[in-house]
Amino acid sequence: MNHREIIKRYSDLIDRADHANGRKEIVGLLKKAAKLKSKIEIK
């Protein structure tokens, strides 16, 4: 997965978390986004 794909998936997850309904759904999406953000910062 290259840098652009990671950024695209990160922004998609943040957008989905913004429109999510339940607390568990939001927390799950934000955790996934945090993992991707750490990959962005490493590179």
Helices and strands as residue ranges (DSSP letters): H 3-18, H 23-42
